[in-house]
Amino acid sequence: MHVIAEGELAAFLAFWLSRFILPHGKEVMRPETFVMVTLMASGQQISLVLMVLGYIYHGLGETASHPDHPGKADVIFPNHYVIGWLVELF
């Protein structure tokens, strides 16, 4: 029973990482997450803050440097963190 529970946890973590932490615009699980998922499912603590900040920084940079204007940029990054931060700030 423990193996099934750990497998379900790993599946959820893979979906969560692919969808909310490392989004990339496709409806698939990213293979890059599977190493982190196995470590997290086995109980090892993994810091995601640098990865999330890197994605936000890259996404905002791509948006700001769009040739037409930032509103036309089709950039995918974890913007829900930025929106949450703005809500708390203002």
C-alpha positions in Angstrom: 0.0 0.0 0.0 2.9 2.4 0.7 4.2 2.1 -2.9 0.7 3.0 -4.3 0.5 6.1 -2.0 4.0 7.2 -3.0 3.2 6.7 -6.7 0.1 8.8 -6.3 2.1 11.5 -4.6 4.7 11.4 -7.3 2.0 11.7 -10.0 0.4 14.7 -8.3 3.8 16.4 -7.8 4.8 15.8 -11.4 1.5 17.4 -12.5 1.8 20.3 -10.0 5.4 21.1 -11.0 4.6 20.9 -14.7 1.5 23.0 -14.4 2.2 25.6 -11.7 6.0 25.8 -11.0 7.5 25.1 -14.4 4.8 26.0 -16.9 5.6 25.8 -20.6 2.3 26.1 -22.4 1.8 22.5 -23.3 -0.6 20.0 -21.7 2.1 17.5 -20.9 4.2 16.6 -17.9 7.8 17.8 -18.3 10.3 15.0 -18.1 12.8 17.3 -16.3 10.5 17.3 -13.3 10.7 13.5 -12.7 14.1 13.6 -10.8 12.8 16.3 -8.5 9.5 14.5 -8.1 11.1 11.2 -7.0 13.2 13.1 -4.4 10.2 15.0 -3.1 8.0 11.9 -3.0 10.6 10.1 -1.0 10.5 12.9 1.6 13.6 14.9 0.6 13.1 18.7 0.9 13.7 20.5 -2.4 13.9 24.3 -2.6 11.9 25.6 -5.6 12.4 29.3 -4.9 15.4 29.9 -7.2 13.7 28.0 -10.0 10.5 30.0 -9.7 12.3 33.3 -9.4 14.3 32.4 -12.5 11.1 31.6 -14.5 9.5 34.9 -13.3 12.6 36.9 -14.2 12.9 35.3 -17.6 9.1 35.7 -18.3 9.1 39.4 -17.3 12.2 40.0 -19.4 10.6 38.4 -22.4 7.5 40.5 -21.9 9.3 43.8 -21.4 11.5 43.3 -24.4 8.6 42.4 -26.8 9.2 44.4 -30.1 5.6 45.7 -30.4 4.6 46.2 -26.8 4.4 44.1 -23.6 0.6 43.5 -24.0 1.2 41.4 -27.2 3.8 39.1 -25.6 2.8 35.5 -25.4 5.1 34.4 -22.6 4.3 31.6 -20.2 5.7 31.9 -16.7 4.3 31.4 -13.2 2.5 34.8 -13.2 0.2 33.8 -10.4 3.1 34.5 -8.0 3.5 38.0 -9.4 -0.2 38.6 -9.2 -0.3 37.4 -5.6 2.6 39.6 -4.7 0.9 42.6 -6.3 -2.3 42.0 -4.4 -0.4 41.8 -1.1 1.6 44.9 -2.0 -1.3 47.1 -3.0 
